[in-house]
């Protein structure tokens, strides 16, 4: 079967079933998961389907379905715990300034911050701030803005303006999706603007993302891969994806 024929058959399969996983497609067409992901990227670019974590849905499906923080916190929990622990090695020296993005993995990192390391932590995430409010070693700053119910994080012009006045040693960012072609992306424009501002004011950018988010795309890009120094992920990342990211200049740390 030629690639074009396979892609057409994939698009038809997704349209018929409503949602199909990468593994199912791989088994159906007897190709590698890497080939499936490439084919899905092609089909998404021409508008025949929409990629989601682990698979694809029809283009007519509700496009930007964004999981709430509680739902995300229950997904890939062991991987996120390992990622958060591995991310501790990326912390700056004592008295450094850290930006902590909203997200289930960054919240875990907040809970693991060493008690013998003094840090200034700036965050727009209410759950992160709640976890750090009683930490004597942390000078905590909570950014202003409108709090989104989905992510429990402050967003908007006020948040971005406050970030633009800062300089941080390290920004720890979450992402809904990460790909070679589209960089780091998220469904919401205001969320993306806040993340983009964090990237701009950090000397070093560390992305915390479990492997299900690698080689997927959300509509709104907030960072090019060239702006990311380190990706901390789990051992579910494929060798091909890891090599591609490293060729793009991203250090990949596997937890």
C-alpha positions in Angstrom: 0.0 0.0 0.0 1.4 3.4 -1.0 1.6 6.1 1.7 -1.2 8.2 0.1 -3.5 5.1 0.0 -2.7 4.3 3.7 -3.3 7.8 4.8 -6.7 7.9 3.0 -7.6 4.6 4.7 -6.6 6.0 8.1 -8.7 9.1 7.6 -11.7 6.9 6.7 -11.1 4.7 9.8 -11.1 7.7 12.1 -14.2 9.1 10.5 -16.0 5.8 10.9 -15.0 5.1 14.5 -14.9 8.6 15.9 -11.7 8.1 17.8 -8.8 5.7 17.1 -5.5 5.3 19.0 -2.1 5.3 17.4 -1.6 1.6 18.6 -4.9 0.5 16.9 -3.9 2.2 13.6 -0.4 0.7 13.8 -1.8 -2.8 14.2 -4.5 -2.2 11.5 -2.0 -1.2 8.8 1.0 -3.1 10.1 3.3 0.0 10.3 5.3 1.5 13.2 3.8 4.0 15.6 6.3 6.5 14.3 4.9 6.1 10.8 1.4 6.4 12.1 2.2 9.7 13.9 3.8 11.1 10.7 0.7 10.1 8.7 -1.6 11.7 11.2 0.4 14.9 11.1 0.0 15.0 7.3 -3.8 14.3 7.6 -4.2 17.0 10.3 -2.4 19.6 8.2 -4.8 19.1 5.3 -7.8 19.2 7.6 -9.0 15.5 7.4 -8.7 14.8 11.2 -7.5 16.3 14.4 -4.7 14.7 16.5 -5.3 14.2 20.2 -3.2 12.6 22.9 -2.5 9.0 21.8 -4.5 9.0 18.6 -6.9 11.0 16.4 -10.5 12.2 16.1 -12.5 13.5 13.1 -11.9 17.1 12.1 -15.5 17.8 12.8 -15.1 16.7 16.5 -15.1 19.4 19.1 -11.8 20.9 18.4 -10.2 22.3 21.4 -11.2 20.0 24.2 -9.0 20.9 27.1 -8.8 18.6 30.1 -9.3 20.2 33.5 -6.5 20.1 36.1 -8.2 17.4 38.1 -8.6 15.2 35.1 -5.0 15.7 34.0 -3.7 15.1 37.5 -5.2 11.5 37.3 -3.4 10.7 34.0 0.0 9.1 33.9 0.6 9.7 37.6 3.7 7.5 38.1 5.4 9.1 35.0 4.6 12.6 36.3 6.1 11.8 39.7 9.3 10.5 38.1 9.5 13.6 35.9 9.0 16.0 38.8 11.8 14.2 40.8 14.2 14.3 37.8 13.4 18.0 37.3 14.9 18.8 40.7 18.4 18.5 39.1 17.4 21.5 36.9 16.9 23.9 39.9 19.2 26.9 40.1 21.7 27.5 42.9 20.6 28.9 46.3 18.8 32.3 46.2 17.9 31.8 42.5 14.5 32.7 41.0 12.2 30.1 39.5 9.1 30.4 37.4 6.6 27.6 38.0 3.9 27.2 35.3 0.4 25.7 36.0 0.0 22.0 35.6 -0.2 18.6 37.4 3.6 17.9 36.9 4.8 21.3 38.0 2.5 21.1 41.0 4.3 17.8 41.9 7.7 19.6 41.5 6.5 22.3 43.9 5.8 19.7 46.5 9.3 18.3 46.1 11.4 21.5 46.4 14.2 20.9 48.8 13.8 22.4 52.2 17.5 23.3 52.4 17.5 25.4 49.2 16.3 29.0 49.4 14.5 30.0 46.3 12.3 32.8 45.0 9.3 31.1 43.3 7.0 33.1 41.0 3.8 31.3 39.8 0.4 32.1 38.2 -1.0 28.8 39.4 -3.2 28.8 42.5 -2.5 25.1 43.3 1.2 25.6 43.1 1.0 28.7 45.4 -1.1 26.8 47.9 1.5 24.0 48.1 4.3 26.5 48.7 2.6 29.1 50.9 3.9 27.5 54.1 7.4 26.7 52.9 10.0 28.7 54.9 12.7 28.3 52.3 10.6 29.8 49.6 9.9 33.5 48.9 6.6 33.1 47.1 5.1 35.5 44.5 1.7 34.9 43.1 1.0 36.7 39.8 -2.1 38.7 39.2 -4.8 38.1 36.6 -8.1 36.3 35.9 -8.1 32.7 37.2 -9.2 30.2 34.6 -11.4 27.4 36.2 -9.9 24.8 33.8 -6.3 25.2 34.8 -6.7 27.2 38.1 -4.1 29.6 36.8 -4.1 33.4 36.3 -4.0 34.6 32.7 -4.6 37.8 30.8 -2.9 41.1 30.1 -2.2 41.8 33.8 -0.4 38.5 34.2 1.7 39.0 31.1 2.6 42.6 32.1 3.7 41.4 35.6 5.9 38.7 34.0 7.5 41.2 31.6 9.0 43.1 34.6 10.8 39.9 35.9 13.9 38.0 35.2 14.1 34.3 36.3 16.9 31.8 36.3 14.8 28.9 35.3 11.2 28.5 34.0 9.6 25.1 34.5 6.8 24.8 31.9 4.1 22.4 31.3 2.6 21.9 27.8 -0.4 20.2 26.2 1.6 19.2 23.2 5.1 19.2 21.8 6.2 18.5 18.2 9.2 19.2 15.9 7.1 21.2 13.5 4.9 23.2 15.9 7.0 23.4 19.0 5.2 23.7 22.4 1.5 24.4 22.2 -1.8 24.6 24.1 -5.5 25.1 23.3 -6.1 28.4 25.0 -4.8 31.8 23.6 -4.5 33.5 27.0 -2.8 30.5 28.5 -0.3 30.5 25.6 0.4 34.2 26.1 1.3 33.6 29.8 3.6 30.7 28.9 5.2 32.8 26.1 5.9 35.5 28.6 7.5 33.0 31.0 9.8 31.8 28.2 10.8 35.3 27.3 12.0 36.3 30.8 13.8 33.0 31.8 17.5 32.4 31.3 16.8 28.7 31.0 13.6 26.9 30.0 12.8 23.4 31.2 9.7 21.7 29.9 8.1 18.9 32.0 5.9 16.7 29.8 5.1 13.0 29.9 5.7 11.1 26.7 2.0 11.0 25.6 2.4 14.7 24.7 5.4 14.2 22.5 4.7 14.4 18.7 1.3 15.9 19.3 0.0 19.4 18.5 -2.5 21.9 20.0 -3.7 24.9 18.1 -1.7 27.7 19.8 2.1 27.6 19.8 3.8 29.4 22.7 7.4 28.4 22.2 9.7 27.2 19.4 11.9 24.2 20.2 14.9 26.5 19.8 13.6 28.4 22.9 13.6 25.2 25.1 16.8 24.1 26.8 15.6 20.8 28.4 12.7 18.4 28.1 12.2 16.1 31.1 10.0 13.2 30.1 9.4 9.5 30.8 10.8 6.4 29.2 7.8 6.1 27.0 9.3 8.5 24.5 10.4 6.7 21.3 14.0 6.6 20.2 13.1 8.4 17.0 11.3 11.2 18.8 14.2 11.6 21.2 16.8 11.8 18.4 14.6 14.3 16.5 14.4 16.6 19.6 18.1 16.3 20.3 18.9 17.2 16.7 16.7 20.3 17.3 18.9 21.3 20.2 16.8 20.2 23.1 18.5 18.2 25.9 16.2 15.2 26.6 16.2 13.9 30.2 14.4 10.6 30.6 13.1 10.0 34.1 
